[in-house]
Amino acid sequence: MKLVIMVPCYNEENTLPLVFKSIPKQIEGVDAVETLIIDDGSSDKTAEVAKELGATKVVSHVGNKGLAKAFATGINTALDMGADIIVNTDGDNQYPQQSIPQLIKPIISGVADIVVGDRQTSKISHFSFIKKRLQSFGSWVVRLASDTKIPDAVSGFRAYSREAALRLNVVTSFSYCVETIVQAGKRRITITHIPVETNPKTRESRLFKNMGQHIVESAKTIIRVYSMYQPFKVFATLGVIILFVGVIGLGRFFYFYFFVPSQASGHIQSVVISSILFLVGFQVMLIGLLSDLISINRKLIEDALYRIKKIELKGKS
């Protein structure tokens, strides 16, 4: 069994040695441990440092493509390397690489296909009170959207079985963390978590400029991915809300028509607005029905991609 530890990096020449130093060289149940560095267009010597440290493979992007693209490149490359298990960790040494044996244990024992390292954010000293509350709330939203029980939705310290890596497809451009959890939940890929302790902070996050941007981008990702897998529920709910507002407007008119007849003529606009809302509401629900039919094609395409990946990897073995 081969384990590939992939490290997406962007200007991590200073912290990468710390990551390599703590990566276990031998793990029970694993025959080979290999390292993969994804240099996401770094302007420093990240790639050179990775090679000097003895990385099994280094893949470099021409220009900075973002974390989601770096993750996708890493997954595809790790599969090409023959990985049976893939562990993702960060180049800033945030995550405890010494916990990798515990992280992959559920996969080795066959009880899960994805394992997420729960950072226990309430215990992280450099997280502000507001950030802790937002992290907790965001993870709760992701649990609702994905039907999973992952307490730390944005943790990047994760392990994937070969089967899970073949089935997941990253389509967002911001971050893979939330997207892959929602995909796993909706596609019935078994996902679990283990508690881990984080290392001391080495730098500020480069994924987002401020907490506001992170909230907006994460919300967009959740809505987009959830809509991909539950389109009818999303549009039907929106349509019902619009219809309900229309009913309120119509009820307002009838109230004046039956109980205050002298003022009924002055509320014809309520009927006009309600009629428009009824029309829009039904159209939104029809869009949901059409989207649900389109989602059938998405499922067929995902299955075709899974089979193509397996065939390609079989040809390379």
N, C-alpha and C positions, 0 to 999 in steps of 0.2 A: 504494500500500500504506500502510495507516494503522497506526501503533503507539500503543497506549494504555498509559501507565505508571501503574499503580494503586498507591496508598500507603495501606494501612490504618493509621489513627491513633487513639490514645487519649491525650489530653493531651500533644500533641507541639508546642505552640506555640513552644517554644524551639529545637527541633532541625529543625523543618520547613523553615525558611529555608536551612539547610545542605544539605538534600536537594535543594531546588529549584535551588540555586546550581550543583550538580554534574550536573544532568540535561542531557544533550546536546540542543541545540536542532535540530540537523540530523544525520541519519545516512544514510550511503550505502545505497541500496536501499530507503529509506523516504520516502514522499511527504509524510507529515504525522506530527508527534509531538504527542500530546495527553496531558494529565495528569488523573488522576482521584483525588480524595481521598475516602476512606471514613472519616468521622468517627464512631467507634464510641461515641457517647454521651459525648464529652469534657465535662469540667466547666470547662475553660479556654477559650481563644479559638482553638482549633485551626481551626475552620471559618472564622472571620473572617480569620485569618492566611493560610489557603490561598487565599481569594478575593483578598486583597491581593497575594499573590504571583503571581496570574494563572492559577490552576488552571482548566483547561478546564471541569471539572465537580466539584461537591462534593455528596456524598450523606451525610446524617446519620441515624444511628440514634437512636431515642428510648430512651435507656438503653444501658448497656454490654452488648452481646450476645456478646462474645468474639471471638477472632481467626478461628475457623473461619467464623462467621456473617459477619464483615466481609469475609473473603476471598470467600465465595460471593456476597455482594452486589456486590463489586467485579467479579467475573467476569461476572455477568449484566449489570451496567451497562455494562461495557466492550464487551460484545457488542452491546448496544443502541446504543452510540456508533459501531458499524461497525468495530470493531477487527479487523484481520487478524492482528496479533500483540499479545499482552498480556504486559507485564513487571510482576512484583510485586516491590516493594521495601519496606523498613520505614521508618517515620517517625522512628526514632531515629538515622538516618544511619549505621547499622552497615555497610551495603553500599556498594560503590563505584559510584555511578551512571555514572561515566565509562567503566565496563566494559560498559555496556548494548550498544554496537555489537558487541562480541565475543560477548555473551550471546545475541543474536538471530541471529547469523550462520548457525549450523546450520539455523535455521528458514527463513531467507531462501534458503539454498542447497538446501533441500529434503531434508536428510539426517536431520532430527529434528523431532518435534512438541513436545517439551518439553526444555528445557535448564535444568539446575540449576547454580548457581554454587557451586563447591566452595571453601569458606573455608579449606581446609587447616588444620583445627583444631589440629594438632600445632604449628603455628607461631604461634598466637595467644597473645601474652604474658600477657594478663589471665585466661586460662583456667588453672585449677589443674591439677596433674598428674592428680588423680582425675577431674576433669571431662573432660580430654582422653581418658583411657582409657575413660570411660563413653560419650562421644560416639562413639569409634571402635567400641566393642562394639555400641552401639545401631545404628549404621549397618550393621555387619556382619549383625545380625539382620534388619534391613529388607531388605538385599540377598538374604538367604536366602528371606525371605517373599515378595518381589516378583519374584525372578528377574531383577533388574537389577544394574547395576554402579556405582550412585551412591555415591561415597565419603562424602558429607555429607548424610545423609538429612533433617536438620532445618533445612537452609539454606532461608531464605525468599526468597532472591534467585533468581528463576526467570522463564523466558520460556515462553509457551504459544502455540501456533498457534491459529488460530480453530477448526480441526477438533478439536484436543485440548480446548479450552475447552468446546466443545459436548458432548463425550462424557463429561467428568468430572462427577461428582455428589458433593458433600461431604455426608456424613451424620453425621459425628462432631461433637462440640461443643467439643473441646479444641483441636486444631490440625489444619490441612489438610495439613501438610508430609508426614508419614508416610503418611497415607491416600491422597493423590494419587499417590505413588510406587507403592504396592502396586496401586492401581487401574490405573495405566499399565502396570505389568508384566503383570498378569493379563489386561488387555484388549488386549495387544499394541500399545500406543501407543508409538512409538519415542521413547526418552528417552536423553539423554546429559548430559554435564557439562563445564564448563570451570573451570580454576583462577582464583580471584580473591583479592585481598588485601582485608582488612577495614579499616575506618576505626577510629580510636581510640574506646574505649568512652565513651558519653555518659551512660548511666544503667544501673540494674539492670533485669533482665528483669521485665516485668509479667505474663508469661504464666503463671509458676508461682512459688510462694513459696519453694521450696527444691528442691534436686536430687532429693530423695526423691519429692516430688510429681510432678516431671517424669518420673521413671523409671516410676512407677506408671501415670500417665495415658498415657504413650507405649506401655507394655506392653499396656494395655487396648485402645488404638487398634489396635495391630498384630494382636492376637488377634481383635478384632471384625471388622476389615476382611478379614483372611486367611480367617476363617471364612465370610464372605460369599461369597468366590470359590472356596474349597476346603472346603466343608462336609463332604463325605464323608470326605476325608482326615483332617480334624481329629477327627471323631467315631469313625471307624474305628480310628484310632490309639489314642484314649482307650479304646475298647471292647476292643481287643486287650490293652492294658496291664492292664485290669481282669480279663480272662479269664486272663492269664498269672499274676496273683496268685492267682486261684482254682485254677489248676493246681498252684501251689506248695503250697497248703493241702491239696489232694487227695493230692499226692505225699507230703506229710508223714504223712497218715493211712495210706496204703498201706505206707510204710516200716515203721511200727510194727506194722501188721497182719501183714506177711509176715516181718519180721526180729525184732521184739520182741512176739510175740503176747500176752505177759502184760500189756503196757501198752496194747494196741490199744483196749480199751474206754474208756480215759480220754481218747481223742482224737477222739471222735465229733463234737465241736464243730468240728473242722477240716472235716469233710464238710458240716456245716450252713452254715458260713461260705462254703466254696467254692461250694456250691449257690447261695447268694445272689449271690455275685460272678459266677457264670456267667450267672444271670438278668439281673443289672444290665448286664453286658458286652454280652450280645446285644441288650438294649433300647437301649443307647447306640448300637450299630451300626445298629439299625433307625432310630433318630432321624437318624443320618447319612444313611441312604438316603433318608429322607423329606425332609431338608434339601436334599439334592442335587436332588431332583425340584422342590422349591420354588425352588431357584436358577435353574431354567430359566425360571420366570415372571419372576424378577428381570432376567434377560438380555433377555427380551421387553419388559419395562417400560422398561429402559434404552434399548433401540432405539426404543421409542415416544417417550420423552422427547426423544431426539436429533432425531427427525423433527419433533416438535412445536416444538422450539426453532428449527429451521431454517425452518419455515413462519412462525412468529411474526416472526422477523427479516426474512424475505423480505417480509412484509406491511408492515414499518416502513421498508423501504428505498425 
